[in-house]
Amino acid sequence: RRPDMTAIRQQGRSSTFAKGALAALILTVAAAAFWQTPAVSAEDAVVIPPPAVDEKAASGSETAIFAGGCFWGVQGVFQHVKGVTKAISGYTGGEKDTAVYEMVGTSRTGHAESVEITYNPSEVTYGQLLQVYFSVAHNPTQLNYQGPDSGTQYRSTIFAENGEQQKIAQSYIAQLDQAKVFAKPIVTTLET
């Protein structure tokens, strides 16, 4: 099932963005340090290889949708990536009429807090966005939680826009698991 992009766009328009909060964030920052709270200690940075399978550089504009914890943090990471022209927070994975904060917070709508990323593939590829997603934006080994946030709305999910994105994401997850980059298996799911 195709993600409900309208829900993301509606939420993005009605939301206030935390601008500049993560301006100093760089690719080598550990996901755990990013989410550091008094109850969570920092971990060493996760250095991961680039994807073996990636899209060919193209012109124009493409879209990627990632979920991995609180959408503000994920958005903050991607809005500072060279080649990303827009990053909008919202809800994906459920029905349009239930894409409301109070309903999504019940973990019964099927939504995930997500970020719709518009990017120029001649500057940054889908695979490179995945590398940022897995190394900086969140911890892909945590099932239905990130830092202090828990529930299915905080799940680690890639919403593939097309078959090529799905193939690249599946291949990269397998590559990272096989290389044992993380101490635990990746729990990131693919939803279409």
mmCIF file of the C-alpha atoms, coordinates in Angstrom:
data_MODEL
# 
_entry.id   MODEL 
# 
loop_
_atom_site.group_PDB 
_atom_site.id 
_atom_site.type_symbol 
_atom_site.label_atom_id 
_atom_site.label_alt_id 
_atom_site.label_comp_id 
_atom_site.label_asym_id 
_atom_site.label_entity_id 
_atom_site.label_seq_id 
_atom_site.pdbx_PDB_ins_code 
_atom_site.Cartn_x 
_atom_site.Cartn_y 
_atom_site.Cartn_z 
_atom_site.occupancy 
_atom_site.B_iso_or_equiv 
_atom_site.pdbx_formal_charge 
_atom_site.auth_seq_id 
_atom_site.auth_comp_id 
_atom_site.auth_asym_id 
_atom_site.auth_atom_id 
_atom_site.pdbx_PDB_model_num 
ATOM 1   C CA . ARG A 1 1   ? 0.000  0.000  0.000   1.00 0.00 ? 1   ARG A CA 1 
ATOM 2   C CA . ARG A 1 2   ? 1.340  3.417  -0.991  1.00 0.00 ? 2   ARG A CA 1 
ATOM 3   C CA . PRO A 1 3   ? 2.052  5.787  1.922   1.00 0.00 ? 3   PRO A CA 1 
ATOM 4   C CA . ASP A 1 4   ? -0.475 8.549  2.474   1.00 0.00 ? 4   ASP A CA 1 
ATOM 5   C CA . MET A 1 5   ? 1.620  11.524 1.419   1.00 0.00 ? 5   MET A CA 1 
ATOM 6   C CA . THR A 1 6   ? -1.258 13.907 2.103   1.00 0.00 ? 6   THR A CA 1 
ATOM 7   C CA . ALA A 1 7   ? -1.018 13.163 5.805   1.00 0.00 ? 7   ALA A CA 1 
ATOM 8   C CA . ILE A 1 8   ? 2.650  14.116 5.793   1.00 0.00 ? 8   ILE A CA 1 
ATOM 9   C CA . ARG A 1 9   ? 2.051  17.315 3.859   1.00 0.00 ? 9   ARG A CA 1 
ATOM 10  C CA . GLN A 1 10  ? -0.878 18.363 6.033   1.00 0.00 ? 10  GLN A CA 1 
ATOM 11  C CA . GLN A 1 11  ? 1.068  17.775 9.234   1.00 0.00 ? 11  GLN A CA 1 
ATOM 12  C CA . GLY A 1 12  ? 4.102  19.534 7.792   1.00 0.00 ? 12  GLY A CA 1 
ATOM 13  C CA . ARG A 1 13  ? 2.117  22.683 6.984   1.00 0.00 ? 13  ARG A CA 1 
ATOM 14  C CA . SER A 1 14  ? 0.511  22.899 10.395  1.00 0.00 ? 14  SER A CA 1 
ATOM 15  C CA . SER A 1 15  ? 3.677  22.204 12.363  1.00 0.00 ? 15  SER A CA 1 
ATOM 16  C CA . THR A 1 16  ? 6.283  24.542 13.721  1.00 0.00 ? 16  THR A CA 1 
ATOM 17  C CA . PHE A 1 17  ? 9.795  23.519 12.793  1.00 0.00 ? 17  PHE A CA 1 
ATOM 18  C CA . ALA A 1 18  ? 12.729 23.664 15.176  1.00 0.00 ? 18  ALA A CA 1 
ATOM 19  C CA . LYS A 1 19  ? 15.116 25.525 12.881  1.00 0.00 ? 19  LYS A CA 1 
ATOM 20  C CA . GLY A 1 20  ? 18.812 25.312 13.398  1.00 0.00 ? 20  GLY A CA 1 
ATOM 21  C CA . ALA A 1 21  ? 18.590 23.061 16.457  1.00 0.00 ? 21  ALA A CA 1 
ATOM 22  C CA . LEU A 1 22  ? 20.901 20.513 14.879  1.00 0.00 ? 22  LEU A CA 1 
ATOM 23  C CA . ALA A 1 23  ? 23.008 22.767 12.645  1.00 0.00 ? 23  ALA A CA 1 
ATOM 24  C CA . ALA A 1 24  ? 26.251 21.427 14.092  1.00 0.00 ? 24  ALA A CA 1 
ATOM 25  C CA . LEU A 1 25  ? 25.262 17.783 13.624  1.00 0.00 ? 25  LEU A CA 1 
ATOM 26  C CA . ILE A 1 26  ? 27.675 15.873 11.395  1.00 0.00 ? 26  ILE A CA 1 
ATOM 27  C CA . LEU A 1 27  ? 27.571 12.394 9.893   1.00 0.00 ? 27  LEU A CA 1 
ATOM 28  C CA . THR A 1 28  ? 29.804 10.809 12.568  1.00 0.00 ? 28  THR A CA 1 
ATOM 29  C CA . VAL A 1 29  ? 27.533 11.706 15.486  1.00 0.00 ? 29  VAL A CA 1 
ATOM 30  C CA . ALA A 1 30  ? 26.240 8.556  17.158  1.00 0.00 ? 30  ALA A CA 1 
ATOM 31  C CA . ALA A 1 31  ? 22.500 7.986  17.059  1.00 0.00 ? 31  ALA A CA 1 
ATOM 32  C CA . ALA A 1 32  ? 22.485 7.298  20.791  1.00 0.00 ? 32  ALA A CA 1 
ATOM 33  C CA . ALA A 1 33  ? 24.349 10.516 21.565  1.00 0.00 ? 33  ALA A CA 1 
ATOM 34  C CA . PHE A 1 34  ? 21.841 12.374 19.413  1.00 0.00 ? 34  PHE A CA 1 
ATOM 35  C CA . TRP A 1 35  ? 19.003 11.096 21.598  1.00 0.00 ? 35  TRP A CA 1 
ATOM 36  C CA . GLN A 1 36  ? 20.938 11.503 24.850  1.00 0.00 ? 36  GLN A CA 1 
ATOM 37  C CA . THR A 1 37  ? 18.790 12.124 27.898  1.00 0.00 ? 37  THR A CA 1 
ATOM 38  C CA . PRO A 1 38  ? 19.700 11.667 31.551  1.00 0.00 ? 38  PRO A CA 1 
ATOM 39  C CA . ALA A 1 39  ? 18.469 8.048  31.334  1.00 0.00 ? 39  ALA A CA 1 
ATOM 40  C CA . VAL A 1 40  ? 20.395 7.240  28.121  1.00 0.00 ? 40  VAL A CA 1 
ATOM 41  C CA . SER A 1 41  ? 24.164 7.355  27.903  1.00 0.00 ? 41  SER A CA 1 
ATOM 42  C CA . ALA A 1 42  ? 26.130 8.230  24.787  1.00 0.00 ? 42  ALA A CA 1 
ATOM 43  C CA . GLU A 1 43  ? 27.573 5.470  22.646  1.00 0.00 ? 43  GLU A CA 1 
ATOM 44  C CA . ASP A 1 44  ? 30.459 5.419  20.203  1.00 0.00 ? 44  ASP A CA 1 
ATOM 45  C CA . ALA A 1 45  ? 29.676 6.618  16.692  1.00 0.00 ? 45  ALA A CA 1 
ATOM 46  C CA . VAL A 1 46  ? 28.506 3.960  14.274  1.00 0.00 ? 46  VAL A CA 1 
ATOM 47  C CA . VAL A 1 47  ? 30.607 4.085  11.139  1.00 0.00 ? 47  VAL A CA 1 
ATOM 48  C CA . ILE A 1 48  ? 28.903 2.224  8.336   1.00 0.00 ? 48  ILE A CA 1 
ATOM 49  C CA . PRO A 1 49  ? 29.949 1.492  4.765   1.00 0.00 ? 49  PRO A CA 1 
ATOM 50  C CA . PRO A 1 50  ? 28.217 3.075  1.790   1.00 0.00 ? 50  PRO A CA 1 
ATOM 51  C CA . PRO A 1 51  ? 25.583 0.935  0.082   1.00 0.00 ? 51  PRO A CA 1 
ATOM 52  C CA . ALA A 1 52  ? 26.856 -1.570 -2.470  1.00 0.00 ? 52  ALA A CA 1 
ATOM 53  C CA . VAL A 1 53  ? 23.640 -1.075 -4.471  1.00 0.00 ? 53  VAL A CA 1 
ATOM 54  C CA . ASP A 1 54  ? 22.496 2.484  -5.208  1.00 0.00 ? 54  ASP A CA 1 
ATOM 55  C CA . GLU A 1 55  ? 20.590 4.507  -7.759  1.00 0.00 ? 55  GLU A CA 1 
ATOM 56  C CA . LYS A 1 56  ? 22.344 6.137  -10.665 1.00 0.00 ? 56  LYS A CA 1 
ATOM 57  C CA . ALA A 1 57  ? 22.801 9.884  -10.388 1.00 0.00 ? 57  ALA A CA 1 
ATOM 58  C CA . ALA A 1 58  ? 19.951 11.660 -12.139 1.00 0.00 ? 58  ALA A CA 1 
ATOM 59  C CA . SER A 1 59  ? 18.632 15.163 -12.520 1.00 0.00 ? 59  SER A CA 1 
ATOM 60  C CA . GLY A 1 60  ? 15.443 16.589 -11.157 1.00 0.00 ? 60  GLY A CA 1 
ATOM 61  C CA . SER A 1 61  ? 13.877 15.939 -7.815  1.00 0.00 ? 61  SER A CA 1 
ATOM 62  C CA . GLU A 1 62  ? 13.010 12.735 -5.947  1.00 0.00 ? 62  GLU A CA 1 
ATOM 63  C CA . THR A 1 63  ? 11.314 11.881 -2.664  1.00 0.00 ? 63  THR A CA 1 
ATOM 64  C CA . ALA A 1 64  ? 12.254 9.533  0.171   1.00 0.00 ? 64  ALA A CA 1 
ATOM 65  C CA . ILE A 1 65  ? 10.242 8.800  3.334   1.00 0.00 ? 65  ILE A CA 1 
ATOM 66  C CA . PHE A 1 66  ? 11.894 7.575  6.532   1.00 0.00 ? 66  PHE A CA 1 
ATOM 67  C CA . ALA A 1 67  ? 10.562 6.939  10.030  1.00 0.00 ? 67  ALA A CA 1 
ATOM 68  C CA . GLY A 1 68  ? 12.790 6.400  13.040  1.00 0.00 ? 68  GLY A CA 1 
ATOM 69  C CA . GLY A 1 69  ? 11.630 7.897  16.294  1.00 0.00 ? 69  GLY A CA 1 
ATOM 70  C CA . CYS A 1 70  ? 10.523 11.459 16.843  1.00 0.00 ? 70  CYS A CA 1 
ATOM 71  C CA . PHE A 1 71  ? 10.096 13.096 13.446  1.00 0.00 ? 71  PHE A CA 1 
ATOM 72  C CA . TRP A 1 72  ? 11.622 16.385 14.626  1.00 0.00 ? 72  TRP A CA 1 
ATOM 73  C CA . GLY A 1 73  ? 15.000 14.720 15.203  1.00 0.00 ? 73  GLY A CA 1 
ATOM 74  C CA . VAL A 1 74  ? 14.952 12.867 11.880  1.00 0.00 ? 74  VAL A CA 1 
ATOM 75  C CA . GLN A 1 75  ? 13.900 16.045 10.085  1.00 0.00 ? 75  GLN A CA 1 
ATOM 76  C CA . GLY A 1 76  ? 16.669 17.998 11.829  1.00 0.00 ? 76  GLY A CA 1 
ATOM 77  C CA . VAL A 1 77  ? 19.269 15.578 10.514  1.00 0.00 ? 77  VAL A CA 1 
ATOM 78  C CA . PHE A 1 78  ? 18.090 15.538 6.902   1.00 0.00 ? 78  PHE A CA 1 
ATOM 79  C CA . GLN A 1 79  ? 17.431 19.242 6.468   1.00 0.00 ? 79  GLN A CA 1 
ATOM 80  C CA . HIS A 1 80  ? 21.188 19.749 6.805   1.00 0.00 ? 80  HIS A CA 1 
ATOM 81  C CA . VAL A 1 81  ? 22.248 17.153 4.218   1.00 0.00 ? 81  VAL A CA 1 
ATOM 82  C CA . LYS A 1 82  ? 23.684 18.643 1.020   1.00 0.00 ? 82  LYS A CA 1 
ATOM 83  C CA . GLY A 1 83  ? 21.311 17.900 -1.854  1.00 0.00 ? 83  GLY A CA 1 
ATOM 84  C CA . VAL A 1 84  ? 18.194 17.777 0.329   1.00 0.00 ? 84  VAL A CA 1 
ATOM 85  C CA . THR A 1 85  ? 15.900 20.611 -0.698  1.00 0.00 ? 85  THR A CA 1 
ATOM 86  C CA . LYS A 1 86  ? 13.088 19.961 1.772   1.00 0.00 ? 86  LYS A CA 1 
ATOM 87  C CA . ALA A 1 87  ? 12.378 17.803 4.839   1.00 0.00 ? 87  ALA A CA 1 
ATOM 88  C CA . ILE A 1 88  ? 8.805  17.776 6.170   1.00 0.00 ? 88  ILE A CA 1 
ATOM 89  C CA . SER A 1 89  ? 7.629  16.004 9.320   1.00 0.00 ? 89  SER A CA 1 
ATOM 90  C CA . GLY A 1 90  ? 4.306  14.182 9.392   1.00 0.00 ? 90  GLY A CA 1 
ATOM 91  C CA . TYR A 1 91  ? 2.578  10.814 9.706   1.00 0.00 ? 91  TYR A CA 1 
ATOM 92  C CA . THR A 1 92  ? 2.734  7.943  7.222   1.00 0.00 ? 92  THR A CA 1 
ATOM 93  C CA . GLY A 1 93  ? 1.388  4.405  7.202   1.00 0.00 ? 93  GLY A CA 1 
ATOM 94  C CA . GLY A 1 94  ? -2.213 4.902  8.327   1.00 0.00 ? 94  GLY A CA 1 
ATOM 95  C CA . GLU A 1 95  ? -5.382 6.468  7.050   1.00 0.00 ? 95  GLU A CA 1 
ATOM 96  C CA . LYS A 1 96  ? -5.552 10.181 6.301   1.00 0.00 ? 96  LYS A CA 1 
ATOM 97  C CA . ASP A 1 97  ? -8.397 10.847 8.751   1.00 0.00 ? 97  ASP A CA 1 
ATOM 98  C CA . THR A 1 98  ? -6.436 9.388  11.703  1.00 0.00 ? 98  THR A CA 1 
ATOM 99  C CA . ALA A 1 99  ? -3.232 11.370 11.039  1.00 0.00 ? 99  ALA A CA 1 
ATOM 100 C CA . VAL A 1 100 ? -3.827 13.455 14.158  1.00 0.00 ? 100 VAL A CA 1 
ATOM 101 C CA . TYR A 1 101 ? -1.357 13.686 17.050  1.00 0.00 ? 101 TYR A CA 1 
ATOM 102 C CA . GLU A 1 102 ? -3.796 12.500 19.723  1.00 0.00 ? 102 GLU A CA 1 
ATOM 103 C CA . MET A 1 103 ? -4.870 9.470  17.660  1.00 0.00 ? 103 MET A CA 1 
ATOM 104 C CA . VAL A 1 104 ? -1.394 8.522  16.425  1.00 0.00 ? 104 VAL A CA 1 
ATOM 105 C CA . GLY A 1 105 ? -0.151 8.588  20.034  1.00 0.00 ? 105 GLY A CA 1 
ATOM 106 C CA . THR A 1 106 ? -2.406 5.628  20.862  1.00 0.00 ? 106 THR A CA 1 
ATOM 107 C CA . SER A 1 107 ? -0.279 3.350  18.613  1.00 0.00 ? 107 SER A CA 1 
ATOM 108 C CA . ARG A 1 108 ? -3.504 2.061  17.004  1.00 0.00 ? 108 ARG A CA 1 
ATOM 109 C CA . THR A 1 109 ? -3.640 4.042  13.750  1.00 0.00 ? 109 THR A CA 1 
ATOM 110 C CA . GLY A 1 110 ? -0.783 2.331  11.892  1.00 0.00 ? 110 GLY A CA 1 
ATOM 111 C CA . HIS A 1 111 ? 1.032  5.632  11.432  1.00 0.00 ? 111 HIS A CA 1 
ATOM 112 C CA . ALA A 1 112 ? 4.699  6.278  12.052  1.00 0.00 ? 112 ALA A CA 1 
ATOM 113 C CA . GLU A 1 113 ? 6.214  9.662  12.749  1.00 0.00 ? 113 GLU A CA 1 
ATOM 114 C CA . SER A 1 114 ? 7.944  10.187 9.402   1.00 0.00 ? 114 SER A CA 1 
ATOM 115 C CA . VAL A 1 115 ? 9.892  12.654 7.334   1.00 0.00 ? 115 VAL A CA 1 
ATOM 116 C CA . GLU A 1 116 ? 9.292  13.251 3.649   1.00 0.00 ? 116 GLU A CA 1 
ATOM 117 C CA . ILE A 1 117 ? 12.624 14.206 2.101   1.00 0.00 ? 117 ILE A CA 1 
ATOM 118 C CA . THR A 1 118 ? 12.825 15.932 -1.261  1.00 0.00 ? 118 THR A CA 1 
ATOM 119 C CA . TYR A 1 119 ? 16.299 15.645 -2.734  1.00 0.00 ? 119 TYR A CA 1 
ATOM 120 C CA . ASN A 1 120 ? 18.344 16.215 -5.864  1.00 0.00 ? 120 ASN A CA 1 
ATOM 121 C CA . PRO A 1 121 ? 19.788 12.812 -6.908  1.00 0.00 ? 121 PRO A CA 1 
ATOM 122 C CA . SER A 1 122 ? 22.629 14.492 -8.793  1.00 0.00 ? 122 SER A CA 1 
ATOM 123 C CA . GLU A 1 123 ? 23.892 15.788 -5.403  1.00 0.00 ? 123 GLU A CA 1 
ATOM 124 C CA . VAL A 1 124 ? 22.886 12.996 -3.001  1.00 0.00 ? 124 VAL A CA 1 
ATOM 125 C CA . THR A 1 125 ? 21.661 9.524  -3.887  1.00 0.00 ? 125 THR A CA 1 
ATOM 126 C CA . TYR A 1 126 ? 18.967 7.465  -2.205  1.00 0.00 ? 126 TYR A CA 1 
ATOM 127 C CA . GLY A 1 127 ? 21.662 5.121  -0.919  1.00 0.00 ? 127 GLY A CA 1 
ATOM 128 C CA . GLN A 1 128 ? 23.580 8.010  0.619   1.00 0.00 ? 128 GLN A CA 1 
ATOM 129 C CA . LEU A 1 129 ? 20.371 9.140  2.354   1.00 0.00 ? 129 LEU A CA 1 
ATOM 130 C CA . LEU A 1 130 ? 20.016 5.594  3.707   1.00 0.00 ? 130 LEU A CA 1 
ATOM 131 C CA . GLN A 1 131 ? 23.584 5.758  5.003   1.00 0.00 ? 131 GLN A CA 1 
ATOM 132 C CA . VAL A 1 132 ? 22.687 8.918  6.958   1.00 0.00 ? 132 VAL A CA 1 
ATOM 133 C CA . TYR A 1 133 ? 19.437 7.293  8.112   1.00 0.00 ? 133 TYR A CA 1 
ATOM 134 C CA . PHE A 1 134 ? 21.180 4.211  9.502   1.00 0.00 ? 134 PHE A CA 1 
ATOM 135 C CA . SER A 1 135 ? 24.232 5.951  10.963  1.00 0.00 ? 135 SER A CA 1 
ATOM 136 C CA . VAL A 1 136 ? 22.918 9.246  12.351  1.00 0.00 ? 136 VAL A CA 1 
ATOM 137 C CA . ALA A 1 137 ? 19.154 9.706  12.242  1.00 0.00 ? 137 ALA A CA 1 
ATOM 138 C CA . HIS A 1 138 ? 18.182 6.879  14.614  1.00 0.00 ? 138 HIS A CA 1 
ATOM 139 C CA . ASN A 1 139 ? 19.136 3.485  16.062  1.00 0.00 ? 139 ASN A CA 1 
ATOM 140 C CA . PRO A 1 140 ? 17.819 0.834  13.644  1.00 0.00 ? 140 PRO A CA 1 
ATOM 141 C CA . THR A 1 141 ? 18.135 -1.969 16.222  1.00 0.00 ? 141 THR A CA 1 
ATOM 142 C CA . GLN A 1 142 ? 15.440 -0.624 18.553  1.00 0.00 ? 142 GLN A CA 1 
ATOM 143 C CA . LEU A 1 143 ? 11.976 -2.092 17.980  1.00 0.00 ? 143 LEU A CA 1 
ATOM 144 C CA . ASN A 1 144 ? 9.150  0.457  18.332  1.00 0.00 ? 144 ASN A CA 1 
ATOM 145 C CA . TYR A 1 145 ? 11.121 2.976  20.354  1.00 0.00 ? 145 TYR A CA 1 
ATOM 146 C CA . GLN A 1 146 ? 13.893 5.542  20.099  1.00 0.00 ? 146 GLN A CA 1 
ATOM 147 C CA . GLY A 1 147 ? 15.383 7.026  23.237  1.00 0.00 ? 147 GLY A CA 1 
ATOM 148 C CA . PRO A 1 148 ? 12.530 7.978  25.582  1.00 0.00 ? 148 PRO A CA 1 
ATOM 149 C CA . ASP A 1 149 ? 9.820  7.624  22.899  1.00 0.00 ? 149 ASP A CA 1 
ATOM 150 C CA . SER A 1 150 ? 8.002  4.303  22.667  1.00 0.00 ? 150 SER A CA 1 
ATOM 151 C CA . GLY A 1 151 ? 5.139  2.910  20.613  1.00 0.00 ? 151 GLY A CA 1 
ATOM 152 C CA . THR A 1 152 ? 4.660  1.735  17.043  1.00 0.00 ? 152 THR A CA 1 
ATOM 153 C CA . GLN A 1 153 ? 4.489  5.348  15.878  1.00 0.00 ? 153 GLN A CA 1 
ATOM 154 C CA . TYR A 1 154 ? 8.234  5.525  16.644  1.00 0.00 ? 154 TYR A CA 1 
ATOM 155 C CA . ARG A 1 155 ? 9.154  2.410  14.654  1.00 0.00 ? 155 ARG A CA 1 
ATOM 156 C CA . SER A 1 156 ? 12.109 2.241  12.298  1.00 0.00 ? 156 SER A CA 1 
ATOM 157 C CA . THR A 1 157 ? 10.541 2.082  8.847   1.00 0.00 ? 157 THR A CA 1 
ATOM 158 C CA . ILE A 1 158 ? 11.433 2.960  5.284   1.00 0.00 ? 158 ILE A CA 1 
ATOM 159 C CA . PHE A 1 159 ? 8.449  3.845  3.090   1.00 0.00 ? 159 PHE A CA 1 
ATOM 160 C CA . ALA A 1 160 ? 9.738  2.995  -0.384  1.00 0.00 ? 160 ALA A CA 1 
ATOM 161 C CA . GLU A 1 161 ? 8.337  5.219  -3.113  1.00 0.00 ? 161 GLU A CA 1 
ATOM 162 C CA . ASN A 1 162 ? 9.027  2.696  -5.883  1.00 0.00 ? 162 ASN A CA 1 
ATOM 163 C CA . GLY A 1 163 ? 10.588 -0.652 -6.699  1.00 0.00 ? 163 GLY A CA 1 
ATOM 164 C CA . GLU A 1 164 ? 14.083 0.783  -7.092  1.00 0.00 ? 164 GLU A CA 1 
ATOM 165 C CA . GLN A 1 165 ? 14.025 2.347  -3.616  1.00 0.00 ? 165 GLN A CA 1 
ATOM 166 C CA . GLN A 1 166 ? 12.718 -0.907 -2.161  1.00 0.00 ? 166 GLN A CA 1 
ATOM 167 C CA . LYS A 1 167 ? 15.517 -2.894 -3.828  1.00 0.00 ? 167 LYS A CA 1 
ATOM 168 C CA . ILE A 1 168 ? 18.201 -0.465 -2.619  1.00 0.00 ? 168 ILE A CA 1 
ATOM 169 C CA . ALA A 1 169 ? 16.859 -0.455 0.946   1.00 0.00 ? 169 ALA A CA 1 
ATOM 170 C CA . GLN A 1 170 ? 16.516 -4.267 1.126   1.00 0.00 ? 170 GLN A CA 1 
ATOM 171 C CA . SER A 1 171 ? 20.018 -4.705 -0.224  1.00 0.00 ? 171 SER A CA 1 
ATOM 172 C CA . TYR A 1 172 ? 21.494 -2.188 2.218   1.00 0.00 ? 172 TYR A CA 1 
ATOM 173 C CA . ILE A 1 173 ? 19.792 -3.706 5.257   1.00 0.00 ? 173 ILE A CA 1 
ATOM 174 C CA . ALA A 1 174 ? 21.123 -7.133 4.240   1.00 0.00 ? 174 ALA A CA 1 
ATOM 175 C CA . GLN A 1 175 ? 24.602 -5.651 3.650   1.00 0.00 ? 175 GLN A CA 1 
ATOM 176 C CA . LEU A 1 176 ? 24.692 -4.014 7.088   1.00 0.00 ? 176 LEU A CA 1 
ATOM 177 C CA . ASP A 1 177 ? 23.347 -7.103 8.864   1.00 0.00 ? 177 ASP A CA 1 
ATOM 178 C CA . GLN A 1 178 ? 25.833 -9.367 7.077   1.00 0.00 ? 178 GLN A CA 1 
ATOM 179 C CA . ALA A 1 179 ? 28.713 -7.035 8.010   1.00 0.00 ? 179 ALA A CA 1 
ATOM 180 C CA . LYS A 1 180 ? 27.474 -7.029 11.636  1.00 0.00 ? 180 LYS A CA 1 
ATOM 181 C CA . VAL A 1 181 ? 27.821 -3.257 11.745  1.00 0.00 ? 181 VAL A CA 1 
ATOM 182 C CA . PHE A 1 182 ? 25.479 -3.100 14.742  1.00 0.00 ? 182 PHE A CA 1 
ATOM 183 C CA . ALA A 1 183 ? 25.729 -5.244 17.878  1.00 0.00 ? 183 ALA A CA 1 
ATOM 184 C CA . LYS A 1 184 ? 22.084 -6.289 17.394  1.00 0.00 ? 184 LYS A CA 1 
ATOM 185 C CA . PRO A 1 185 ? 20.090 -7.120 14.233  1.00 0.00 ? 185 PRO A CA 1 
ATOM 186 C CA . ILE A 1 186 ? 18.468 -4.292 12.308  1.00 0.00 ? 186 ILE A CA 1 
ATOM 187 C CA . VAL A 1 187 ? 14.697 -4.213 12.936  1.00 0.00 ? 187 VAL A CA 1 
ATOM 188 C CA . THR A 1 188 ? 13.916 -1.587 10.289  1.00 0.00 ? 188 THR A CA 1 
ATOM 189 C CA . THR A 1 189 ? 10.925 -2.582 8.192   1.00 0.00 ? 189 THR A CA 1 
ATOM 190 C CA . LEU A 1 190 ? 10.058 -1.719 4.607   1.00 0.00 ? 190 LEU A CA 1 
ATOM 191 C CA . GLU A 1 191 ? 6.552  -0.532 3.882   1.00 0.00 ? 191 GLU A CA 1 
ATOM 192 C CA . THR A 1 192 ? 5.235  0.302  0.447   1.00 0.00 ? 192 THR A CA 1 
# 
